[in-house]
Amino acid sequence: MTEEQSYTTEEISKLLKISKLTVYDLIKKGDLVAYRVGKQMRIDATDLEAYKRRSKQLQSPGGQRPALSHPSGAVSVAETRESGNAAAAHLSDNSAPLSRPTSEASHVVPGDSPIAHAARHVVITGQDVSLDILMRHMEKQTRDIRPLRSFMGSLDGLISMYRGESDLVSTHLLDGDTGEYNLPYIRKILIGWSYVVVNLLSRPAGLYVGRGNPRGLQGWADLNQPDLRLANREKGSGARVLLDEQLRLHGIPSSRLVGYNMEETSHMGVAAKVSSGEADVGIGIEKAARLVGQVDFIPLTQERYDLVMLKKPGNEAWTDSVLRILQSPEFRQELQAFEGYDVSRTGQILYEI
């Protein structure tokens, strides 16, 4: 059998004449199907051609964007259109693709096998690479489910769960008044639902600054410096909530930061703005600074990254499987390969109702 040609993200950027960051954004949004080989992302030639065909269709009158199917069987939740009375999921300029309600699990994605049609769809929200690892373990250990990925932020993920549109939500939301992560938001948003909160990992969060830290930023209070240019995250993301809470606690008006209303949709997008000199500072996690390069990272907090799973009829089998995965030595060992990830509480149930 002939091996299919595949490309790196750098090769894709050259072929499409776009930046590597734009390629990553297309992958994050589910527009371009990619997979990991070691630490490198690869895109098959057939998936590149499929993306180009979809782009041409969208540019034609009445063009529609179909959902995407990953080679591994996991589906990235992209923009879809429903018939009849079902609501149309849509993608705006400043939001991640909306996840498909779990009640629509019988929807047939082109190219699905008959076996896959019988599988229960589980919608997972979040952007961290640890979720890719979790999905791979879920596919191996639970044959009757099929993970769907939506790359929305923490707050949007919880709201989608409240609406019944997501099954497993990742969240890192700081409550500035208590210093607690996630639970204050979860308790207020998921009113009327039964759920379990379990720790995935902890990781450093802080400031992205230019090499050598030319503005001498050392803490949150330094964001009060005059004419400081900010690369901000989108509303609903954990990094945006972290920034807004720190500005509130330190009495710094958001209007003091140049570029506060200009939003990026990923940690890497923010780090890239700082790296290029377009911004003096950004908020995010350490891993993105290492990936982008030409950026120094100033750790200011250890944020807790948790998972929320709904407890409802039919969920018990896969939620129990996820807990076993999180508590397994194999899963923790994979996470420990990423510098800065603290897995000392991984798999620990933090709250249950």
Sequence and secondary structure as in RCSB ss.txt:
>XXXX:A:sequence
MTEEQSYTTEEISKLLKISKLTVYDLIKKGDLVAYRVGKQMRIDATDLEAYKRRSKQLQSPGGQRPALSHPSGAV
SVAETRESGNAAAAHLSDNSAPLSRPTSEASHVVPGDSPIAHAARHVVITGQDVSLDILMRHMEKQTRDIRPLRS
FMGSLDGLISMYRGESDLVSTHLLDGDTGEYNLPYIRKILIGWSYVVVNLLSRPAGLYVGRGNPRGLQGWADLNQ
PDLRLANREKGSGARVLLDEQLRLHGIPSSRLVGYNMEETSHMGVAAKVSSGEADVGIGIEKAARLVGQVDFIPL
TQERYDLVMLKKPGNEAWTDSVLRILQSPEFRQELQAFEGYDVSRTGQILYEI
>XXXX:A:secstr
     EEEHHHHHHHHT  HHHHHHHHHHTSS  EEETTEEEEEHHHHHHHHHHHHHHHSTT        TTS E
E       TT       TTS      GGGTT   TT  HHHHTSEEEEEE   HHHHHHHHHHHHH TTEEEEEE
   HHHHHHHHHTT  SEEEE  EETTTTEESHHHHHHHSTT  EEEEEEEEEEEEEEEETT TT   SGGGGGS
TT BEEEE TTSHHHHHHHHHHHHTT  GGGSBTTT EESSHHHHHHHHHTTS SEEEEEHHHHHHH SEEEEEE
EEEEEEEEEE  TT HHHHHHHHHHHTSHHHHHHHHTSTT B TTTT EEEE 
